Amino acid sequence: MTSSGVNSSAASRDSLLGYAEAVVAASLWGSSGIFAVNLFRLGVPPESLAFLRPLLGATILLVTLCLRGREGLRVDRRGLVILMVGGGISIGFFQIAYQLSTDAVGVPSTVAMLYMAPAVVALASGPILNEWPDSARIVLLVVTLAGVWLSVLGADSVTATFGSSGLGWGVMAGIAYGAYILFGRYAAPLYGSIPTVMYSTLGCVLFLAVTVPVTSGPIVWPGSTTAWLVLLAFSALTIAVAHFLFFDALSRIDASRASIATAIEPVVAASLATVLLGQGLSPLGWTGIAIVVMGVAGVGATTRARSTGTVLAD
């Protein structure tokens, strides 16, 4: 194999690793609804949860990274501003919108509106990032989004009428999620995945520390040991671990592929709701889940096939 073939093989492994990281991150995010619903029941309002979740996640990240050494956190002043402002605002808006939509219309309906994000990314990644999705990617995107909607509509607890408040927050969550993916694809290759996730999360905490008290009143802290333990697990898994994996994935694969990989999230959410909350799916819902799995696996297969073809050509 020539040196170009070796490089192509390494690029193939790097791309597949990034895709796997995106799938694992989305799987962790799939547990978000379970954590959020239980914390609402334990007395933590959605607005407060939107702030407390990234606060604890940022604390876990900061302690972990400082123990490993701070060299990997160094960025110039311009990069620090971009990461904290751009990442902080996009993630902050998403946190507020997601929690309020979950509280207003429930997990299934929120997930349905959230998955406008892959379409937003597919439309914007070309002109913004010069990453134009090919026809196969577009077909897989349509298939995957259709599967998401079928799985959501097949949930026993789906909200029949969204209402203006739930609809507004759900749409905002979807748009903010798309902006967050696009920002990560821009920033992670430029500044590195560790600084991107750390400073974006810190920026999110600062943004929410100002906006949440102004818009909804004082922060309500967990009132029991159980609530604190649930919040700690929620923050560690869905902020510290998932955000690091996803930003690292965005340094390896393009935004549209990463956004399709995140469609595995409702599969995990539906499965957990079935097992933990007794919210089963109708045959329509399980059909949708099967379609989502096919779409996500299809993106991985096309990635492998395209990379293998390049190696053979070399």
Sine and cosine of phi, psi and omega as CSV:
sin_phi,cos_phi,sin_psi,cos_psi,sin_omega,cos_omega
0.00,0.00,0.69,-0.72,-0.01,-1.00
-0.96,0.28,0.18,-0.98,0.01,-1.00
-0.89,0.46,-0.56,0.83,0.04,-1.00
-0.92,0.38,-0.56,0.83,0.06,-1.00
-0.92,0.40,-0.64,0.77,0.05,-1.00
-0.89,0.46,-0.68,0.73,0.02,-1.00
-0.90,0.45,-0.64,0.77,0.02,-1.00
-0.92,0.40,-0.62,0.78,0.05,-1.00
-0.90,0.44,-0.67,0.74,0.04,-1.00
-0.90,0.43,-0.63,0.78,0.03,-1.00
-0.90,0.43,-0.61,0.80,0.04,-1.00
-0.89,0.46,-0.73,0.68,0.02,-1.00
-0.89,0.46,-0.64,0.77,0.00,-1.00
-0.90,0.44,-0.67,0.74,0.01,-1.00
-0.91,0.42,-0.69,0.72,0.01,-1.00
-0.91,0.41,-0.58,0.81,0.07,-1.00
-0.90,0.44,-0.70,0.72,0.03,-1.00
-0.87,0.49,-0.66,0.75,0.01,-1.00
-0.90,0.43,-0.67,0.74,0.03,-1.00
-0.89,0.45,-0.65,0.76,0.03,-1.00
-0.89,0.46,-0.66,0.75,0.01,-1.00
-0.90,0.44,-0.64,0.76,0.01,-1.00
-0.91,0.42,-0.69,0.72,0.01,-1.00
-0.91,0.42,-0.68,0.73,0.03,-1.00
-0.86,0.50,-0.72,0.70,0.01,-1.00
-0.90,0.44,-0.58,0.81,0.04,-1.00
-0.90,0.44,-0.64,0.77,0.07,-1.00
-0.91,0.41,-0.66,0.75,0.05,-1.00
-0.90,0.44,-0.44,0.90,0.04,-1.00
-0.88,0.47,-0.34,0.94,0.04,-1.00
-1.00,0.10,-0.10,1.00,-0.12,-0.99
-0.86,0.52,-0.69,0.73,-0.04,-1.00
-0.88,0.48,-0.63,0.77,0.02,-1.00
-0.89,0.47,-0.74,0.67,0.02,-1.00
-0.88,0.47,-0.74,0.68,-0.08,-1.00
-0.88,0.47,-0.73,0.68,-0.02,-1.00
-0.87,0.50,-0.67,0.74,0.01,-1.00
-0.92,0.39,-0.60,0.80,0.04,-1.00
-0.94,0.33,-0.58,0.81,0.11,-0.99
-0.85,0.52,-0.70,0.72,-0.01,-1.00
-0.92,0.40,-0.45,0.89,0.01,-1.00
-1.00,0.04,0.12,0.99,0.14,-0.99
0.99,-0.13,0.16,0.99,0.03,-1.00
-0.99,-0.10,0.91,-0.42,-0.02,-1.00
-0.91,0.41,0.41,-0.91,-0.03,-1.00
-0.87,0.49,-0.62,0.79,0.00,-1.00
-0.90,0.43,-0.67,0.74,0.03,-1.00
-0.92,0.39,-0.63,0.78,0.02,-1.00
-0.90,0.44,-0.59,0.81,0.03,-1.00
-0.86,0.51,-0.51,0.86,0.04,-1.00
-1.00,0.04,-0.70,0.72,-0.12,-0.99
-0.93,0.37,-0.58,0.82,-0.02,-1.00
-0.87,0.49,-0.82,0.58,0.04,-1.00
-0.93,0.36,-0.46,0.89,0.04,-1.00
-0.88,0.48,-0.78,0.63,0.02,-1.00
-0.93,0.37,-0.61,0.79,0.04,-1.00
-0.88,0.48,-0.68,0.73,0.03,-1.00
-0.91,0.42,-0.62,0.79,0.02,-1.00
-0.90,0.44,-0.69,0.72,0.03,-1.00
-0.88,0.47,-0.71,0.70,0.03,-1.00
-0.87,0.49,-0.72,0.69,-0.06,-1.00
-0.90,0.44,-0.71,0.70,0.01,-1.00
-0.89,0.46,-0.71,0.71,-0.02,-1.00
-0.88,0.47,-0.72,0.69,-0.05,-1.00
-0.94,0.34,-0.57,0.82,0.04,-1.00
-0.92,0.38,-0.57,0.82,0.06,-1.00
-0.92,0.40,-0.50,0.86,0.02,-1.00
-0.99,0.11,-0.23,0.97,-0.07,-1.00
0.92,-0.39,0.62,-0.79,-0.14,-0.99
-1.00,-0.06,0.02,1.00,-0.05,-1.00
-0.86,0.50,-0.60,0.80,-0.04,-1.00
-0.95,0.31,-0.12,0.99,-0.02,-1.00
-1.00,-0.09,-0.04,1.00,-0.11,-0.99
-0.97,0.23,0.81,-0.58,0.14,-0.99
-0.65,-0.76,0.33,-0.94,0.03,-1.00
-0.97,0.26,0.11,-0.99,-0.09,-1.00
-0.89,0.46,-0.65,0.76,0.01,-1.00
-0.89,0.46,-0.69,0.72,0.02,-1.00
-0.89,0.46,-0.63,0.78,0.01,-1.00
-0.88,0.47,-0.68,0.74,0.02,-1.00
-0.91,0.42,-0.71,0.71,-0.01,-1.00
-0.87,0.49,-0.72,0.69,-0.05,-1.00
-0.92,0.38,-0.69,0.72,-0.08,-1.00
-0.97,0.25,-0.60,0.80,-0.02,-1.00
-0.99,0.14,-0.82,0.57,-0.03,-1.00
-0.90,0.44,-0.78,0.63,0.01,-1.00
-0.93,0.37,-0.65,0.76,-0.05,-1.00
-0.89,0.46,-0.69,0.72,-0.03,-1.00
-0.94,0.34,-0.70,0.71,-0.04,-1.00
-0.90,0.43,-0.69,0.72,0.02,-1.00
-0.94,0.34,-0.63,0.78,-0.01,-1.00
-0.88,0.47,-0.73,0.68,0.05,-1.00
-0.87,0.50,-0.65,0.76,0.01,-1.00
-0.89,0.45,-0.70,0.72,-0.02,-1.00
-0.86,0.51,-0.73,0.69,-0.01,-1.00
-0.90,0.43,-0.77,0.64,-0.07,-1.00
-0.89,0.46,-0.66,0.75,-0.04,-1.00
-0.90,0.43,-0.73,0.68,-0.04,-1.00
-0.92,0.40,-0.66,0.75,-0.01,-1.00
-0.93,0.36,-0.60,0.80,0.06,-1.00
-0.92,0.39,-0.66,0.75,0.04,-1.00
-0.86,0.50,-0.67,0.74,0.00,-1.00
-0.93,0.36,-0.57,0.82,-0.08,-1.00
-0.99,0.16,-0.68,0.73,-0.13,-0.99
-0.80,-0.60,0.00,1.00,0.04,-1.00
1.00,-0.02,0.18,-0.98,-0.08,-1.00
-0.91,0.41,-0.77,0.64,-0.08,-1.00
-0.86,0.51,-0.71,0.70,-0.03,-1.00
-0.92,0.38,-0.60,0.80,0.05,-1.00
-0.89,0.45,-0.69,0.72,0.02,-1.00
-0.88,0.48,-0.62,0.78,0.00,-1.00
-0.86,0.51,-0.73,0.68,-0.02,-1.00
-0.97,0.26,-0.51,0.86,0.01,-1.00
-0.87,0.49,-0.53,0.85,-0.09,-1.00
-1.00,0.04,0.47,0.88,0.40,-0.92
-0.96,0.27,-0.35,0.94,-0.13,-0.99
-0.84,0.54,-0.73,0.69,0.01,-1.00
-0.86,0.51,-0.58,0.82,0.04,-1.00
-0.93,0.38,-0.65,0.76,0.05,-1.00
-0.87,0.49,-0.70,0.71,-0.02,-1.00
-0.91,0.42,-0.70,0.72,-0.01,-1.00
-0.88,0.48,-0.63,0.78,0.00,-1.00
-0.96,0.29,-0.58,0.82,-0.12,-0.99
-1.00,-0.07,-0.39,0.92,-0.11,-0.99
-0.92,0.39,-0.47,0.88,0.04,-1.00
-0.91,0.41,-0.89,0.46,-0.02,-1.00
-0.92,0.39,-0.51,0.86,-0.06,-1.00
-1.00,0.07,-0.71,0.70,-0.11,-0.99
-0.95,-0.33,-0.06,1.00,-0.09,-1.00
0.86,0.50,0.58,0.81,0.06,-1.00
-0.90,-0.43,1.00,0.07,-0.07,-1.00
-1.00,0.09,0.86,-0.50,0.01,-1.00
-0.92,0.38,0.65,-0.76,0.04,-1.00
-0.98,0.18,0.07,-1.00,-0.08,-1.00
-0.89,0.46,-0.61,0.79,0.01,-1.00
-0.89,0.45,-0.66,0.75,0.01,-1.00
-0.90,0.44,-0.65,0.76,0.00,-1.00
-0.90,0.43,-0.69,0.73,0.03,-1.00
-0.88,0.48,-0.71,0.70,0.00,-1.00
-0.91,0.42,-0.58,0.82,0.06,-1.00
-0.88,0.47,-0.74,0.68,0.01,-1.00
-0.88,0.47,-0.70,0.71,0.02,-1.00
-0.87,0.49,-0.71,0.71,-0.04,-1.00
-0.91,0.42,-0.70,0.72,0.01,-1.00
-0.90,0.43,-0.61,0.79,0.07,-1.00
-0.88,0.48,-0.65,0.76,0.03,-1.00
-0.90,0.43,-0.64,0.77,0.04,-1.00
-0.86,0.51,-0.75,0.66,-0.02,-1.00
-0.90,0.43,-0.63,0.78,0.04,-1.00
-0.90,0.44,-0.66,0.75,-0.01,-1.00
-0.92,0.40,-0.61,0.80,0.01,-1.00
-0.94,0.33,-0.71,0.70,0.00,-1.00
-0.92,0.39,-0.36,0.93,0.03,-1.00
-1.00,0.02,0.05,1.00,0.04,-1.00
-0.98,0.18,0.63,-0.78,-0.03,-1.00
-0.89,0.45,-0.48,0.87,-0.11,-0.99
-0.98,-0.20,0.26,0.97,-0.03,-1.00
-0.90,0.45,0.65,-0.76,0.00,-1.00
-0.99,0.16,0.82,-0.57,-0.07,-1.00
-0.94,0.33,-0.65,0.76,0.03,-1.00
-0.86,-0.51,0.82,-0.58,-0.09,-1.00
-0.94,0.33,-0.66,0.76,-0.14,-0.99
0.99,0.14,0.45,-0.89,-0.10,-0.99
-0.90,0.44,-0.63,0.78,-0.02,-1.00
-0.93,0.38,-0.77,0.63,0.00,-1.00
-0.89,0.46,-0.65,0.76,0.02,-1.00
-0.89,0.46,-0.70,0.72,-0.02,-1.00
-0.89,0.46,-0.73,0.68,0.00,-1.00
-0.93,0.37,-0.60,0.80,0.02,-1.00
-0.91,0.41,-0.68,0.73,0.04,-1.00
-0.89,0.45,-0.68,0.74,0.02,-1.00
-0.89,0.46,-0.62,0.78,0.02,-1.00
-0.89,0.46,-0.68,0.74,0.01,-1.00
-0.89,0.45,-0.70,0.71,0.00,-1.00
-0.92,0.40,-0.69,0.72,0.00,-1.00
-0.90,0.43,-0.59,0.80,0.04,-1.00
-0.89,0.45,-0.69,0.72,0.05,-1.00
-0.88,0.47,-0.67,0.74,0.02,-1.00
-0.90,0.44,-0.61,0.79,0.01,-1.00
-0.90,0.44,-0.66,0.75,0.04,-1.00
-0.91,0.41,-0.71,0.70,0.00,-1.00
-0.89,0.45,-0.66,0.75,0.03,-1.00
-0.89,0.45,-0.70,0.72,0.00,-1.00
-0.88,0.47,-0.62,0.78,0.02,-1.00
-0.92,0.40,-0.55,0.84,0.06,-1.00
-0.96,0.28,-0.71,0.70,-0.19,-0.98
-0.99,0.10,-0.63,0.77,-0.12,-0.99
-0.88,0.48,-0.71,0.70,0.04,-1.00
-0.92,0.38,-0.45,0.89,-0.08,-1.00
-0.99,0.14,-0.68,0.73,-0.10,-0.99
-0.93,-0.36,-0.17,0.98,-0.05,-1.00
0.99,-0.12,0.50,-0.87,-0.08,-1.00
-0.93,0.37,-0.59,0.81,-0.04,-1.00
-0.93,0.38,-0.79,0.61,0.07,-1.00
-0.87,0.49,-0.60,0.80,-0.02,-1.00
-0.89,0.46,-0.76,0.66,-0.03,-1.00
-0.94,0.34,-0.59,0.81,-0.05,-1.00
-0.94,0.35,-0.80,0.60,-0.09,-1.00
-0.97,0.25,-0.50,0.87,0.09,-1.00
-0.91,0.41,-0.66,0.75,0.01,-1.00
-0.92,0.38,-0.65,0.76,0.06,-1.00
-0.90,0.45,-0.66,0.75,0.06,-1.00
-0.88,0.47,-0.62,0.78,0.06,-1.00
-0.88,0.48,-0.70,0.72,0.00,-1.00
-0.88,0.47,-0.71,0.71,0.01,-1.00
-0.90,0.44,-0.67,0.74,0.02,-1.00
-0.87,0.49,-0.72,0.70,-0.03,-1.00
-0.96,0.29,-0.50,0.87,0.03,-1.00
-0.88,0.47,-0.48,0.88,0.03,-1.00
-1.00,0.02,-0.72,0.69,-0.14,-0.99
-0.97,0.22,-0.61,0.79,-0.06,-1.00
-0.90,0.43,-0.76,0.66,0.03,-1.00
-0.88,0.47,-0.55,0.83,-0.02,-1.00
-0.94,0.33,-0.65,0.76,-0.10,-0.99
-1.00,0.02,-0.45,0.89,-0.11,-0.99
-0.72,-0.70,0.04,1.00,0.02,-1.00
0.99,-0.12,-0.12,-0.99,-0.08,-1.00
-0.87,0.49,0.49,-0.87,0.07,-1.00
-0.92,0.39,0.73,-0.68,0.07,-1.00
-0.99,-0.17,0.89,-0.45,-0.03,-1.00
-1.00,0.04,0.42,-0.91,0.04,-1.00
-0.83,0.57,0.63,-0.77,-0.08,-1.00
-0.97,-0.24,0.12,0.99,-0.02,-1.00
-0.54,-0.84,0.31,-0.95,0.05,-1.00
-0.89,0.45,-0.63,0.78,0.02,-1.00
-0.87,0.50,-0.72,0.70,0.00,-1.00
-0.89,0.46,-0.65,0.76,0.03,-1.00
-0.90,0.44,-0.67,0.74,-0.01,-1.00
-0.91,0.41,-0.66,0.75,0.04,-1.00
-0.90,0.45,-0.69,0.72,0.01,-1.00
-0.90,0.44,-0.64,0.77,0.02,-1.00
-0.89,0.45,-0.72,0.70,0.03,-1.00
-0.90,0.44,-0.67,0.74,0.03,-1.00
-0.84,0.54,-0.74,0.67,-0.04,-1.00
-0.93,0.36,-0.68,0.74,-0.05,-1.00
-0.90,0.43,-0.71,0.70,-0.09,-1.00
-0.98,0.21,-0.70,0.71,-0.16,-0.99
-0.99,-0.12,-0.15,0.99,0.10,-0.99
-0.92,-0.40,-0.91,0.41,-0.11,-0.99
-0.88,0.48,-0.81,0.58,-0.06,-1.00
-0.97,0.24,-0.78,0.62,-0.10,-1.00
-0.90,0.43,-0.67,0.74,-0.01,-1.00
-0.92,0.40,-0.63,0.78,0.03,-1.00
-0.89,0.45,-0.73,0.69,0.00,-1.00
-0.88,0.48,-0.67,0.75,-0.08,-1.00
-0.95,0.32,-0.67,0.74,0.03,-1.00
-0.92,0.39,-0.57,0.82,0.08,-1.00
-0.92,0.40,-0.62,0.78,0.07,-1.00
-0.87,0.49,-0.65,0.76,-0.02,-1.00
-0.94,0.35,-0.28,0.96,0.10,-0.99
-0.99,0.12,-0.13,0.99,-0.07,-1.00
-0.91,-0.42,-0.52,0.86,-0.08,-1.00
-0.78,-0.63,0.32,-0.95,-0.05,-1.00
-0.97,0.26,0.26,-0.97,-0.16,-0.99
-0.91,0.41,-0.65,0.76,-0.06,-1.00
-0.92,0.40,-0.64,0.77,0.04,-1.00
-0.90,0.43,-0.67,0.74,0.02,-1.00
-0.90,0.44,-0.64,0.77,-0.03,-1.00
-0.92,0.40,-0.59,0.81,0.05,-1.00
-0.93,0.37,-0.61,0.79,0.03,-1.00
-0.86,0.51,-0.55,0.84,-0.03,-1.00
-0.94,0.34,-0.19,0.98,0.03,-1.00
-0.92,0.40,-0.14,0.99,0.09,-1.00
-0.94,0.33,-0.28,0.96,-0.05,-1.00
-0.83,0.56,-0.76,0.65,0.00,-1.00
-0.91,0.41,-0.42,0.91,0.08,-1.00
-0.89,0.46,-0.73,0.68,0.03,-1.00
-0.91,0.42,-0.68,0.73,-0.01,-1.00
-0.87,0.49,-0.70,0.72,-0.01,-1.00
-0.92,0.40,-0.65,0.76,0.00,-1.00
-0.90,0.43,-0.69,0.72,0.02,-1.00
-0.91,0.40,-0.63,0.77,0.02,-1.00
-0.90,0.44,-0.60,0.80,0.02,-1.00
-0.91,0.41,-0.70,0.72,-0.08,-1.00
-0.98,0.20,-0.68,0.73,-0.17,-0.99
-0.99,-0.12,-0.48,0.88,-0.06,-1.00
-0.92,-0.40,-0.05,1.00,-0.02,-1.00
0.93,0.37,0.39,0.92,0.00,-1.00
-0.99,-0.15,1.00,0.07,-0.08,-1.00
-0.96,0.29,0.13,-0.99,0.03,-1.00
-0.93,-0.37,0.54,-0.84,0.13,-0.99
-0.98,0.21,0.18,-0.98,0.09,-1.00
-0.81,0.59,-0.56,0.83,0.05,-1.00
-0.87,0.49,-0.68,0.74,0.00,-1.00
-0.91,0.42,-0.69,0.72,0.01,-1.00
-0.93,0.38,-0.52,0.85,0.10,-1.00
-0.89,0.45,-0.68,0.74,0.04,-1.00
-0.88,0.48,-0.67,0.75,0.02,-1.00
-0.89,0.47,-0.68,0.74,0.03,-1.00
-0.87,0.49,-0.63,0.77,0.01,-1.00
-0.92,0.39,-0.66,0.75,0.03,-1.00
-0.87,0.50,-0.73,0.68,0.00,-1.00
-0.86,0.51,-0.66,0.75,0.03,-1.00
-0.89,0.45,-0.67,0.74,0.00,-1.00
-0.91,0.41,-0.72,0.70,0.01,-1.00
-0.90,0.43,-0.69,0.73,0.04,-1.00
-0.90,0.43,-0.55,0.84,0.01,-1.00
-0.90,0.44,-0.62,0.78,0.05,-1.00
-0.90,0.43,-0.67,0.74,0.05,-1.00
-0.89,0.46,-0.63,0.77,0.00,-1.00
-0.92,0.39,-0.66,0.75,0.01,-1.00
-0.93,0.37,-0.54,0.84,0.07,-1.00
-0.89,0.46,-0.73,0.68,-0.01,-1.00
-0.91,0.41,-0.69,0.73,-0.03,-1.00
-0.90,0.43,-0.67,0.74,-0.01,-1.00
-0.91,0.42,-0.67,0.74,-0.01,-1.00
-0.92,0.38,-0.65,0.76,0.01,-1.00
-0.90,0.43,-0.65,0.76,0.03,-1.00
-0.87,0.49,-0.61,0.79,0.04,-1.00
-0.91,0.42,-0.66,0.75,0.01,-1.00
-0.90,0.44,-0.70,0.71,-0.02,-1.00
-0.91,0.42,-0.60,0.80,0.02,-1.00
-0.91,0.42,-0.55,0.84,0.01,-1.00
-0.97,0.24,0.00,0.00,0.00,0.00
